[in-house]
Amino acid sequence: MDLRTIVEEELNARSKCYGHCQDASTLKLLNEKRMMVGCYSCPSGYVSRIVAYGKEPDVSAFKTIVKAAVQGIGDVTDEDIRIATRYTWDLGIKQEPEGVVLKQVYWTQNYQRTKSDDPNREALFLCTNCASFYHQPVASRNGLCPRCMAVRNQKGS
């Protein structure tokens, strides 16, 4: 099985949005050239988790991606980046040789040491239209980044 198939078929479980709402959070694979990166976000775009997948994913490059996404609303330290190793038995994959299938490097928005319960705090969102990261108050239900919102408003006028 190739990496994309494994991620889409074995690691694409729906989970609850953490820190924003009670809706389901789903995986969206991003157009990242350096590595396979996915983002778990709710229908409003609130980012629960960003994940990189690979046999030996580049942790430093992943940290750079996350730092760029949260720039202006928080910092990212080495302790915020976690690594999980996934095995054939763990994923229920029988047609592959036994052992390590891939590693997941991940960052979760709720791990932030400076997180507060303020509904007006800035949080990371993923645009539901163009899949770019943007910031807005955590209580917001707007799923569009400022650029896509401006385009929508222009068309609506």
LUMGUDO-401372 format. One record per residue: residue in three letters; x, y, z of N, C-alpha, C in turn. Coordinates in steps of 0.02 Angstrom, whole numbers, padded with zeros to 5 digits, always signed. Layout:
# LUMGUDO-401372
ALAXYZXYZXYZ...
END
This chain:
# LUMGUDO-401372
MET+00042-00059+00000+00000+00000+00000+00044+00062+00000ASP+00025+00113-00039+00064+00175-00038+00041+00218+00021LEU+00081+00267+00038+00070+00309+00097+00002+00343+00096ARG-00016+00373+00040-00080+00409+00035-00139+00362+00049THR-00136+00302+00021-00190+00254+00031-00195+00234+00104ILE-00138+00222+00135-00138+00204+00207-00170+00260+00248VAL-00149+00322+00234-00176+00378+00272-00251+00385+00261GLU-00272+00383+00198-00343+00392+00183-00387+00335+00208GLU-00361+00274+00206-00402+00216+00226-00395+00197+00299GLU-00337+00207+00328-00325+00182+00396-00322+00237+00450LEU-00307+00298+00429-00297+00351+00479-00346+00409+00471ASN-00399+00398+00437-00447+00450+00421-00509+00446+00465ALA-00501+00426+00526-00559+00419+00571-00586+00487+00590ARG-00652+00492+00593-00683+00554+00615-00675+00559+00691SER-00663+00619+00713-00657+00631+00785-00694+00696+00801LYS-00701+00710+00864-00735+00771+00886-00688+00830+00880CYS-00715+00888+00862-00677+00950+00861-00658+00966+00933TYR-00595+00979+00945-00572+00994+01013-00557+01068+01021GLY-00592+01100+01066-00579+01169+01083-00623+01220+01048HIS-00670+01197+01006-00710+01245+00968-00784+01229+00969CYS-00802+01167+00953-00872+01149+00947-00880+01073+00960GLN-00939+01049+00952-00953+00977+00962-00957+00939+00895ASP-00945+00974+00840-00950+00942+00773-00892+00894+00761ALA-00899+00854+00709-00847+00807+00690-00789+00844+00657SER-00730+00820+00671-00669+00845+00640-00646+00794+00588THR-00634+00815+00527-00614+00769+00475-00545+00788+00447LEU-00513+00739+00417-00446+00748+00389-00450+00777+00318LYS-00410+00829+00307-00401+00857+00240-00326+00855+00225LEU-00307+00823+00171-00236+00822+00152-00220+00887+00117LEU-00164+00917+00137-00145+00983+00111-00095+00976+00055ASN-00090+01027+00014-00042+01028-00042+00025+01052-00017GLU+00060+01009+00016+00126+01025+00044+00177+00986+00003LYS+00223+01020-00028+00270+00988-00074+00323+00945-00038ARG+00343+00965+00022+00399+00932+00055+00380+00865+00086MET+00316+00857+00107+00295+00795+00140+00219+00792+00139MET+00192+00734+00155+00120+00727+00159+00097+00756+00226VAL+00055+00808+00222+00030+00842+00282-00046+00843+00279GLY-00076+00828+00335-00149+00830+00340-00169+00874+00398CYS-00232+00895+00396-00258+00939+00447-00327+00914+00467TYR-00338+00903+00531-00404+00885+00557-00439+00950+00577SER-00496+00963+00545-00533+01024+00561-00608+01010+00557CYS-00647+01052+00591-00720+01044+00593-00750+01079+00532PRO-00816+01075+00523-00848+01108+00466-00837+01184+00463SER-00824+01216+00521-00809+01287+00522-00735+01302+00509GLY-00694+01250+00505-00624+01257+00489-00577+01260+00548TYR-00602+01256+00611-00558+01258+00669-00510+01199+00666VAL-00445+01212+00672-00394+01161+00667-00385+01127+00735SER-00400+01063+00738-00386+01024+00798-00315+00998+00798ARG-00292+00974+00740-00226+00943+00736-00198+00949+00665ILE-00132+00959+00662-00095+00957+00598-00048+00898+00604VAL-00045+00856+00551-00006+00794+00553+00036+00787+00489ALA+00098+00764+00497+00140+00745+00440+00148+00670+00442TYR+00149+00638+00385+00154+00565+00380+00214+00546+00338GLY+00247+00490+00357+00301+00464+00317+00340+00412+00354LYS+00385+00377+00319+00428+00328+00351+00475+00363+00399GLU+00503+00419+00378+00547+00460+00420+00531+00533+00405PRO+00474+00558+00428+00456+00627+00413+00506+00677+00441ASP+00514+00732+00407+00561+00785+00426+00529+00827+00481VAL+00547+00814+00544+00517+00848+00601+00531+00923+00599SER+00591+00942+00579+00609+01012+00575+00567+01049+00523ALA+00558+01019+00465+00516+01050+00413+00444+01054+00436PHE+00420+01003+00470+00351+01005+00496+00343+01061+00547LYS+00391+01068+00591+00388+01121+00641+00386+01190+00607THR+00423+01198+00553+00423+01260+00515+00354+01275+00486ILE+00320+01223+00461+00252+01231+00434+00204+01253+00489VAL+00208+01221+00546+00163+01238+00602+00178+01308+00628LYS+00242+01325+00635+00260+01392+00659+00234+01446+00613ALA+00238+01434+00548+00213+01483+00500+00137+01490+00506ALA+00103+01435+00519+00029+01436+00524+00006+01474+00586VAL+00042+01468+00642+00020+01499+00704+00054+01566+00718GLN+00096+01588+00672+00132+01651+00682+00084+01707+00699GLY+00098+01742+00753+00056+01797+00774+00005+01779+00827ILE-00008+01714+00836-00057+01695+00888-00027+01648+00939GLY+00034+01626+00929+00065+01581+00977+00133+01560+00954ASP+00167+01524+00997+00233+01498+00979+00230+01422+00978VAL+00280+01392+00948+00284+01319+00944+00352+01299+00969THR+00353+01255+01019+00415+01229+01046+00422+01156+01027ASP+00481+01128+01038+00492+01057+01024+00444+01013+01062GLU+00426+01034+01123+00379+00994+01164+00309+00992+01136ASP+00292+01040+01092+00225+01042+01061+00219+00992+01004ILE+00275+00969+00978+00275+00923+00921+00282+00852+00948ARG+00235+00810+00930+00234+00741+00954+00245+00694+00895ILE+00271+00634+00910+00283+00584+00858+00251+00518+00880ALA+00214+00488+00834+00184+00422+00846+00207+00375+00792THR+00224+00315+00811+00244+00263+00764+00185+00216+00755ARG+00168+00202+00692+00112+00159+00677+00137+00094+00647TYR+00110+00038+00670+00132-00029+00650+00078-00065+00611THR+00097-00119+00577+00048-00157+00539-00007-00183+00585TRP+00010-00209+00643-00040-00236+00690-00085-00180+00717ASP-00056-00121+00726-00092-00063+00752-00145-00039+00701LEU-00129-00043+00638-00174-00020+00586-00217-00075+00556GLY-00204-00137+00576-00243-00193+00550-00226-00209+00478ILE-00164-00195+00458-00142-00208+00389-00110-00277+00386LYS-00139-00320+00347-00115-00389+00343-00072-00403+00281GLN-00080-00361+00229-00045-00375+00166+00025-00344+00163GLU+00047-00311+00216+00114-00282+00219+00157-00324+00265PRO+00224-00322+00257+00268-00357+00304+00259-00327+00374GLU+00264-00370+00425+00255-00347+00494+00306-00294+00511GLY+00285-00245+00551+00331-00194+00575+00304-00124+00567VAL+00349-00076+00566+00330-00005+00561+00302+00009+00492VAL+00245+00042+00490+00214+00062+00428+00232+00135+00413LEU+00225+00177+00463+00240+00248+00455+00246+00282+00522LYS+00268+00344+00520+00269+00386+00579+00225+00446+00567GLN+00194+00469+00620+00153+00530+00618+00185+00581+00663VAL+00199+00639+00635+00223+00695+00674+00164+00742+00679TYR+00145+00761+00740+00085+00801+00746+00089+00857+00797TRP+00047+00907+00786+00038+00964+00831-00036+00972+00841THR-00056+00982+00904-00126+00991+00921-00135+01061+00949GLN-00184+01097+00924-00195+01166+00946-00207+01171+01021ASN-00239+01121+01051-00254+01124+01123-00193+01110+01166TYR-00136+01091+01138-00075+01081+01177-00043+01147+01196GLN-00063+01200+01164-00030+01264+01177-00029+01281+01251ARG+00030+01295+01276+00037+01311+01347+00003+01376+01365THR-00006+01421+01318-00036+01486+01332-00110+01488+01316LYS-00140+01431+01300-00211+01429+01281-00254+01454+01339SER-00304+01493+01321-00351+01516+01372-00421+01496+01350ASP-00469+01505+01394-00539+01489+01378-00575+01550+01351ASP-00540+01604+01337-00570+01664+01311-00600+01650+01242PRO-00666+01659+01232-00696+01645+01167-00674+01693+01112ASN-00641+01747+01132-00617+01796+01082-00543+01788+01066ARG-00510+01736+01096-00440+01726+01081-00432+01706+01008GLU-00377+01724+00979-00363+01706+00909-00345+01632+00906ALA-00370+01598+00855-00357+01527+00847-00341+01513+00773LEU-00315+01454+00761-00297+01434+00693-00356+01399+00660PHE-00372+01420+00599-00425+01391+00558-00397+01372+00490LEU-00431+01326+00457-00415+01306+00388-00474+01326+00344CYS-00461+01366+00293-00515+01389+00250-00550+01329+00217THR-00615+01328+00222-00654+01273+00195-00659+01277+00119ASN-00635+01331+00089-00636+01339+00017-00568+01325-00014CYS-00516+01360+00010-00450+01354-00022-00399+01315+00018ALA-00417+01293+00079-00373+01253+00123-00310+01290+00144SER-00314+01356+00151-00258+01394+00179-00272+01408+00253PHE-00218+01416+00291-00225+01432+00362-00239+01506+00370TYR-00279+01523+00420-00291+01592+00439-00311+01594+00513HIS-00313+01654+00541-00329+01663+00612-00394+01702+00619GLN-00433+01684+00669-00492+01722+00687-00511+01702+00758PRO-00557+01738+00790-00577+01720+00858-00605+01649+00861VAL-00587+01613+00913-00606+01543+00920-00682+01533+00918ALA-00721+01581+00940-00794+01575+00941-00826+01583+00872SER-00787+01601+00823-00814+01613+00756-00835+01548+00722ARG-00887+01553+00682-00910+01496+00642-00899+01508+00567ASN-00863+01563+00551-00848+01579+00482-00795+01530+00456GLY-00809+01496+00402-00762+01447+00376-00718+01471+00320LEU-00721+01536+00303-00683+01561+00247-00628+01608+00270CYS-00570+01603+00238-00514+01648+00252-00533+01718+00226PRO-00498+01769+00246-00514+01837+00223-00515+01843+00147ARG-00469+01810+00112-00467+01815+00039-00529+01784+00007CYS-00549+01724+00029-00608+01691+00001-00672+01728+00022MET-00672+01757+00082-00730+01796+00104-00739+01857+00060ALA-00683+01891+00043-00686+01950+00000-00712+01931-00069VAL-00690+01875-00097-00714+01852-00162-00789+01838-00159ARG-00811+01804-00107-00882+01788-00099-00923+01852-00093ASN-00898+01900-00055-00934+01964-00047-00937+02003-00112GLN-00883+01999-00152-00883+02033-00218-00935+02003-00264LYS-00939+01937-00264-00988+01903-00307-01059+01916-00284GLY-01068+01925-00218-01134+01936-00190-01159+02006-00200SER-01114+02053-00215-01133+02124-00223-01163+02138-00290
END
